[in-house]
Structure formats: structure tokens, C-alpha cells
Amino acid sequence: MNIKQETVAVLEEILSLNGRSAGFSDKTPLLGAIPELDSMAVIAVITTLEERFGFSIDDDEIDGATFATLGSLVDFVERKVAA
């Protein structure tokens, strides 16, 4: 399983990006840069990542920096999967 591809797929699906995620790189800003990524969408993304990858995220594990860029989000998911 490619964690980056799966994470992008989750963003694409939850945010209904209509293919815009195809151009995302590790440096692509997320929070504050993608209008669809509001507080409710963040919760949906977190829930979907938990389901897709089979881990649990505690409230104190997540902050704005986690969703700063695609790279920071992928790094977070990779750490959770490895734990």
C-alpha cells in the first residue's frame, strides 16, 4: 500500500476535489489553502484515515501543523501506520 497515494485518495474523496489532487506534491499547502478543507472536513479526513489505515488518532496528536502540507499529513500517517 502506498501511503501517500492512499492519503491523496482520501483527500480527493472527502473534499470532492474533482481530480485537483493529481497535481499535489509534498509541498502542497492544505489547511487554509484548500477552501473545501474546513473544520468539518478535517474531522471527516481524520475518521477516514483511521478507517482506511486501521489506527486510532487521539485529539492531542493532531494540530494545525499536521494539515499544513500534504507532506506533513503523509508523514503523520506514516508514523501512525508504523507505530
C-alpha positions as CSV (number, residue, x, y, z in Angstrom):
1,M,0.0,0.0,0.0
2,N,1.3,3.4,-1.0
3,I,0.5,5.7,2.0
4,K,1.0,8.9,0.0
5,Q,-1.4,7.7,-2.8
6,E,-4.0,6.5,-0.3
7,T,-3.8,9.8,1.7
8,V,-4.3,11.8,-1.5
9,A,-7.2,9.5,-2.4
10,V,-8.8,10.2,1.0
11,L,-8.4,14.0,0.4
12,E,-9.8,13.7,-3.1
13,E,-12.8,11.6,-1.9
14,I,-13.7,13.6,1.2
15,L,-13.1,17.1,-0.3
16,S,-14.6,16.3,-3.7
17,L,-11.6,17.8,-5.4
18,N,-12.7,16.5,-8.9
19,G,-9.1,15.5,-9.8
20,R,-7.4,18.6,-8.5
21,S,-5.3,16.4,-6.1
22,A,-3.5,14.9,-9.2
23,G,-1.2,17.9,-9.1
24,F,-0.4,17.7,-5.3
25,S,3.2,17.4,-4.2
26,D,4.6,17.1,-0.7
27,K,4.8,20.9,-0.5
28,T,1.2,21.5,-1.5
29,P,-0.4,23.6,1.3
30,L,-3.6,22.1,2.7
31,L,-5.2,23.9,5.7
32,G,-6.0,27.5,4.7
33,A,-5.2,26.9,1.0
34,I,-7.9,24.4,0.0
35,P,-11.3,26.0,0.7
36,E,-13.0,22.6,1.0
37,L,-10.8,21.7,3.9
38,D,-12.8,23.3,6.7
39,S,-13.1,22.0,10.3
40,M,-15.8,19.5,9.5
41,A,-13.8,18.2,6.5
42,V,-10.7,17.8,8.8
43,I,-12.8,15.6,11.1
44,A,-14.0,13.5,8.1
45,V,-10.5,13.2,6.7
46,I,-9.2,12.0,10.1
47,T,-12.0,9.5,10.5
48,T,-11.5,8.1,7.0
49,L,-7.7,7.8,7.5
50,E,-8.3,5.9,10.8
51,E,-10.7,3.5,8.9
52,R,-8.5,3.1,5.8
53,F,-5.2,2.5,7.7
54,G,-6.6,0.8,10.8
55,F,-5.2,3.1,13.5
56,S,-6.7,5.5,16.1
57,I,-5.8,9.2,16.5
58,D,-6.1,10.9,19.8
59,D,-7.3,14.5,19.9
60,D,-3.9,15.7,21.3
61,E,-2.0,14.1,18.5
62,I,-3.4,16.5,15.8
63,D,-2.8,20.2,15.4
64,G,-2.7,22.6,12.5
65,A,0.8,21.6,11.6
66,T,-0.4,18.1,10.8
67,F,-2.5,19.6,8.0
68,A,0.0,22.3,6.9
69,T,1.0,20.5,3.7
70,L,0.4,17.1,2.0
71,G,3.9,16.1,3.1
72,S,3.2,16.8,6.8
73,L,-0.1,14.9,6.6
74,V,1.6,11.9,4.9
75,D,4.4,12.0,7.5
76,F,1.8,11.8,10.2
77,V,0.0,8.9,8.6
78,E,3.3,7.0,8.1
79,R,4.2,7.4,11.7
80,K,0.8,6.2,12.8
81,V,1.0,3.1,10.5
82,A,4.5,2.3,11.7
83,A,3.5,2.6,15.4
